[in-house]
Amino acid sequence: MHPQDVAQPSAPSSPAGPVVDVEQAEAALVEHYPRLVRLAYLVLPSGPGRGRRVLTAHSLVQRALPRGRVPAPVIPAQQAGRDVEAGYALVRLRVVRTALEAGRPLWRAAWPKRSQLPPLLPQVWGLTLFPRPGGADELALDQRLSTLSGPARAAYALRGLERLPDGDVRAVLTAAGVTDPDAALAEADRIPVAHRLLDSPEFDACSLRARPTDLLGRRRRVRAALVAGAALAVCGTLLGLPGDGWGGDGPAAPPYARNPAAQAALDPGRLTRVSPTAWKTAARTDFSVWPARGDGTGDRELLRRALAVWARPGGDVQVSATPGTPTGGPPGPPHLLYAGTVDTARVVILYDGLRIARYAEPKDGTRGAALDFARVDGAGRDAAGAVVLSRADGNVRYLTAPWVRGAAERDLREPGSGAMDLTLTGGVTSPLASPVLRPEPCTSWNVLQLTDGTGTALLTDLGELVPARLTAGRPGAARPASGAEALRTWAPFACSLGAVRSAGVRSVNAWAFAEQPLPGAPDGRAGSGAWVCTRAETWRGAGARVLAQFHTPGGRFGAVAATAQDVPACGPREPRVLAGVLWKSEAGSWYLLAAGSDDVASVRATGGVEGSGRGRLLTVRAEKGARAYLEGTVENGRPISGLR
């Protein structure tokens, strides 16, 4: 457990050495080119093949030349027992860094680095180049090196080829971006360093043998490229011919496909529509049984623009999507939920079985059109209760499900204030204040209260198309947060919902898992603090956010004691939690207060605060700013760690 005021240490920065100009670096690179290429060849993985590995090694060394004057790293550059100039230390470091980058899988990076892509230069057409083969010992060493990670291969090569001691190897790896050089050295220890083998022709990427590539395959690829080029020229000519095309598509980008499936998805006449009573007899009640509503359901031009912009939004269209939501065009004719004029905009809401798409344009034109997406797969009756129709002047309007009988607005911060009824016109609510559109500080949190034939639900706007459901209770048995007890549980923690806005949240549950007597009051009557765990689940499954919060008597807001991302704690899979907070009593003394859920049998604090006790509560005297870690056991003996 990290108490709220514990800061994480920052990583130290690496010192810089003497400045090396490009001429000095070039002289070192040319002088030691064979050794640098051999070093790159050893660090690169063997997966792509020896020919690709050779060309990549040469490319990395040639691109190690800096573009101008740069500081050399403060790293000893001993090589075979003699000092090497700073220019060599610089280019060697750049070779090691890019070779490690080239060995990383492309899927680990949001955007691939140049070293991870095939080399542009050098290129050899029609030939395959590879080093001269060595003996059985060299082959066995290469096979064993292929089982090591990239940092471990680099450590092995720096030891054996550059003759660097472990301290200098550790410094080079750290400067090259390796996060755990000690682990790389330990992994490299599995293979004894063989200096003689590393100097053999097996690893000399400058002394090469040449063989032709696949001649028949090369001939087939040339023919296929000629045919593809001719087909592309014909298609470009046909697309450039004049014609009326699709007509008025508004701010959509130019069309890219005219196949029958794409045309069906963009045809307003083929939109899916259901009857207003379909939900009463359907096997499931979700967005698929919503009828089409609004005064624009017959406006084919508006529907055409919405479909065209969905398929190919132009550069002026503002596109947004909740995390994990694809933004591509519909796979087929989507389901029309709404089309009409709302406030100062024309709005179309569509559903394709996975996503809700909302197209909006100004009433007086199409400039400034917006396209928003939200993922809603697996939505049931509770999750398909409403969709945001518009936001204007700090207010929000909702389009509600056909089974909704009444709507109201209530302040989650004031559980006893009651609800104020909202007007429903064709399923559209009158405007209510949106909590995410109001400036700080948070003095209220207005939520939407919906009533149908089965009960009452609370929904909150988190800045997305679909509002999040609010529930309360033990994970696995949570119920809608519309009852009096649930409203009292939520009241001090309503403003913490701002921490999960725009995160694709599907539902948020508040679980009051413990009450803890407060120590240190002069009269011995300090009351009890309430521990509440809120868990925000997302539509995509991943990215759940957990907050452990503590509320003292008389306080208007709860304090966030711990946060966690993508953990099962406080959820149906792991309905237990342990958290702690540093708290100052009325008498001015500091305490560590820790509490667990009802199945926690013991709690222990270590680090800056030491203490333990049986049961799920722990109170220990502490110093201001102390750092502590919490551990505990549950009734079946399993360990549990404090939420961090």
Buried (B, 14 or more C-beta within 10 A) or exposed (E): BBBBEBEEEEEEEEEEBBEBEBEBBBEBBEBBBEBBBBBBBBBBBBEBEBBBBBBBBBBBBBBBBBEEEBEBBBBBBBBEEEEBBBBBBBBBBBBBBBBBBBBBEEEEEEEBEEBBEEBEEEEEEEEBBBBEEBEEEBEEBBEEBEEBBBBBBBBBBBBBBBBBEBEBBBBBBBBBEBEEBEBBBEBBBEBEBBEEBBBBBBBBBBEBEEEEEEEEEEEEEEEEEEEEEEEEEEEEEEEEEEEEEBEEBBBBBEBEEEEEEBEEBBBBEEBBEBEEEBBEEEEEBBBBBBBBBBEBBEBEEBBBBBBBBBBBBBEEBEBBBBBBBEBEBBEEBBBBBBBBBBBEBBBBBBBBBBBBBBBBBEEEEBEEBBBBBBBBEEBEBBBBBBBBBBBBEEBBBBBBBBBBEBBBBBBBBEBEEEBEEBEBEEBBBBBBBBBBBBEEEBEBBBBBBBBBEEEBBBBBBBBBBBBBBBBBBBBEEBBBBBBEEBBBBBBBBBBBBBEBBEBBBBBBBBBBBBEBBBBBEEEEEBEEBBBBBBBBBBBBEEBBBBBBBBBBEEEEBBBBBBBBEEBBBBBBEEBBBBBBBBBEBEEEEBBBBBBBBEBBBBBBBEBBBEBEBEEBBBBBBBEEEBBBBBBBBBEEEEEBEBBB
